[in-house]
């Protein structure tokens, strides 16, 4: 009975750990297309890619990064 209880506890912990995974939310604008040149945008994309920082380009052409990656982005892109 004790092994069964330990097994159940272990399964519950594994499931809860898996459910805790964070999804990326790209909510910080890194480069705004309306105020930046194409050269600046291309340079930002290259630097973010080289630093292996996830980003997306929205419908307006803005480069968005995850707010959790903001410090890493500043360190690697300046």
N, C-alpha and C positions, 0 to 999 in steps of 0.2 A: 504493500500500500504506500509506503514511504517513497519508493522509486517512482510510482505512478504520479504522486503529488509533485515530485521534483521535475518529472518530465512535463507535466502540464504547466508548471511555473516557467520552465525554460521555453516552451512553445509560446506562451503568452508574452514573455519578454522579447522574443524574436519578432513576433508580430507587431508589438508596440514600437519597437525600434524601426522596423520597416515602414510603419505608418508615419513616422516622424520626419521623413525625408522632406527637405525644403525644396520647393519649386522656385525656379528663377523668375523674378519679376523685374522686367526691364523698365524701371521707373525714373531713372536719372538721365537727363539729357546731357550728353557729353559734348556733342557738336550740333549746333542749330544751323540747319541748312540755309535759312533765310538771311543769316548774318555772316556766313562763312563762304569762302571761295571754294571752288572745286578742288583746288590744290590742297587746301587745308583739310577738306573732307577725306581726300585720298590719303593724305599723310596720317590722319587719325586712324583710318581703317588699317593701314599698314602697321602702325605702332601697336594698336590693340591686338592685331593678329600675331605679331611677333611676340608680344607679352602673354599670349594665350589667354586673353580676357574675352569672355563671351559678350557679344553685343548684337544688337539688331538695328536695322535701318527701317524706320517707320515709313508710312505712306507719304509723308511730307519730305522725306530725305534726311530727317534728323537721325543722329546716331545715339542710341539709347544703351545704357549699361545698367547692370544690377546695382542697386544702391550699396549692397554689401561689398562690391568690388571697387567702390569709389576710391578708397585709400590706395589700393594696389594700382589702380589706373593712374592716379596722380603721380605716384612714385615712378612708374614705368614710362609714362608718356611726356614727362617734362624734363 
